[in-house]
Amino acid sequence: MDVVKQKAWRAATTGEAAAETARLLRRLSLQLDFATGFCALAGHSKEKVDACKARAQHADPATGLDGLKAIVASIEAELADLGQAAKAYTIHCVGHGHIDMNWMWSWPETVSTTHDTFASVLDLMDKVPGFTYSQSQASVYAATEKYHPAQFEKIKQRVKEGRWEVAASHWVEGDKNLASGESLCRHLLYTRRYFQEKFGLSPADVPVDWEPDTFGYAATIPMFNTAGGVKYAYSCRPGGGWEHPRVGEPRPPVFWWRAQDGSRVLVFRETTWYNSYVNIGDDISAPMLAAAQATPGLRDWMNVYGVGNHGGGPTRAEVDYLAELATWPVYPNVVFSTAKRYFETVAAAGLDLPEIDHELNYEFTGCYTSQSLIKQANRLGENYCVEAETLALLAGLDRRDTLRDAWTNVLFNQFHDILPGSGVRETREHARAIFQETAAVTGAVKRDALSLIASQVDTASLVPGQAGAVEESALAGGAGQGAGLSGFSRASGGSKSHRAFVVYNPCGWTRSEP
């Protein structure tokens, strides 16, 4: 249909006809393109479509708007049976704005990008009834709540209306190879808790692990996800681009991913890219046709659209064009939808989908070696948090809120452009800064807990002579001993020989060392 497309382009760009003429030519061209590919799937002969294509060559702006309308209506009527069959297929259009946490910019710019993206989305919702939007990552909601509370309240209202989908089951779209098992649990725990507290959402309301740009996945991820109430996953990088370079196994468009314990999640592999915005004239049915031909019985497809990486989200032009596609008779159903609605529809169909039972790796080189200080800080931060929690529990200290902040700092730094080391200098500086905050918080908790435990240990019997008697001169060292150019200030029990030490073993096993 190149001739018809060229006519539509001329009508739209040279002023040869009104915008309505361009829309009619575009409508005719794309419906015929769809019908050509759909015939084999629907079991229809292509003869009727070929005949309609021949007639479409006479569709020209020179025939006048009324004449053009008559040609389009006639061809659509001729293909009515094919159009009826097409309506058994649905394209779920899910608006989204991919917001990277400090990828090529600083944290202040991430906050600004988040605000501007959400402002654009909220404005679209005011102007376009039925438009829906899906947003991942608890971190962007928390940033909005902190820096733009009025906007946060508007988002809460749209969530309540069902037009804004919270697609955040994890704190960030994080690395799924380097994070510890405990961190993977904390992503789910703190994100679930946050949305329960702020939005009244249960885990069942947010069943999707939205990770389009994550650089591969460990084989254990389905186990963690299902334990946290996650049934579905959206990915654009499920290992080796479109084919696994080591196994030689192509990634299906929709498949089950099973862990060693038998737990599994339903995965949608993005085939057009997670930042694919819809241009006027794009045929969004093509990926659906390819997937339906490869997957018997698949009748639903997800089209994620919107400007991303540096935020942006859906544009008014995209939304209007998708609404136009929804009116075409010889085309699949086109609906504004959500990721949850799409996955639930596919899961309910009970299709015999392929299953993958191993890790989904690898995507890029250097992810596990670059910026080693960030990786070291991540592991230290994970360990510090666990140690502080354990000691606080033993001491009977309730520091859950404090440690929650420490944990979310660790989780933030596991974002897929931070922990793998693919960010710029500002990215690394911010990561190091919040690691120091984590170290300070956990260090303070550990110190308080250990001091409380030590205060309950009676060391009086260790001092010769009268129980409890200590020479005053033995206390002369005091707090601050060791300060100077070569040492750190530290508390001291005294400077004499009679000094008691309480030694702690934070490990989970017995240690005997000189």
Secondary structure, DSSP 8 states (H G I E B T S, - for coil): -HHHHHHHHHHHHS-SS-HHHHHHHHHHHHHHHHHHHHHHHHT--SHHHHHHHHHHTT--GGG-HHHHHHHHHHHHHHTHHHHHHHTT-EEEEEE---B-SSSSS-HHHHHHHHHHHHHHHHHHHHHSTT--EEE--HHHHHHHHHH-HHHHHHHHHHHHHTSEEE--SSSSSB-BSSS-HHHHHHHHHHHHHHHHHHH---GGG--EEE-TT---B-TTHHHHHHHTT--EEEES-SSSTTB-TTT--B--SEEEEE-TTS-EEEEEE-SS-TT----TT--THHHHHHHHHHSTT--EEEEEESB-BB--B--HHHHHHHHHHTT-SSS-EEEE--HHHHHHHHHHHT----EE-S-B----SSTTTSSHHHHHHHHHHHHHHHHHHHHHHHHT---HHHHHHHHHHHHHTTBTTTTTT-S-HHHHHHHHHHHHHHHHHHHHHHHHHHHHHHTTS--GGGSSSSTT---GGGG-S-TTBT-SSSS--B--S-SSS---------SSS-----
